Amino acid sequence: MSKQNDKSERANWAGAAALAGAALGSAALAAVLLYGTRAKEKPTPSHPEDAPETD
């Protein structure tokens, strides 16, 4: 291969790697945002007035 062809082939791989990295980063960011915005329900505290009477 000539040096010109080798450089353009490396540039193609670099571009593909950058695109793949951007896609993975975007997917990871979307997953974090979706997971982080989910509201976790807290259990309601039991009230003493609802407790059964015991001796």
N, C-alpha and C positions, 0 to 999 in steps of 0.2 A: 504494500500500500504506500501511497505517497503521503508526505507530511500534511498536505492540504486535506486529503480525504480523512486522515486519522483525526485531525483537529475538528473537522465538522462532525465526525461520528461521536467524538467526546462531547461536543456541544449538544448534540441531540440527546445523549444520555443524561447530561446535566439538566437539560430542560425537562425531560421526562421525570427525573428524580425530584426536581423542584415542584413540578405539578403534583406528583404523588404526595410529597410532603405537605403541600398546601391542602390537599384533599383530606389527608389524615388529620391535620391540625384542625381543619374546619369541622370535621366529624367529631373530634374529641371535644372541641369547644361547645358544639351543639348538645352533646351528651351531658356535659357538665351543667349547662344552663337548664336543660330539661330536668335533670335530677335535682338540682339545687332549688328549683322553684316549686317542687312538689311540697305541699304543706303536710307536715307530719301531724297527725291528730294526737293530741295529748289525752290520756285517759282522764275522765272527769273524776275529781276527788270525791270520795264517799263522804257524805255529810252525817254528822252524829245524830241528827234528828231522824235519819232513815235507818239507823242501826236497830237491830232487834234488841229487845230488853233481855238482859241476862241478870242472874243473881250472883 
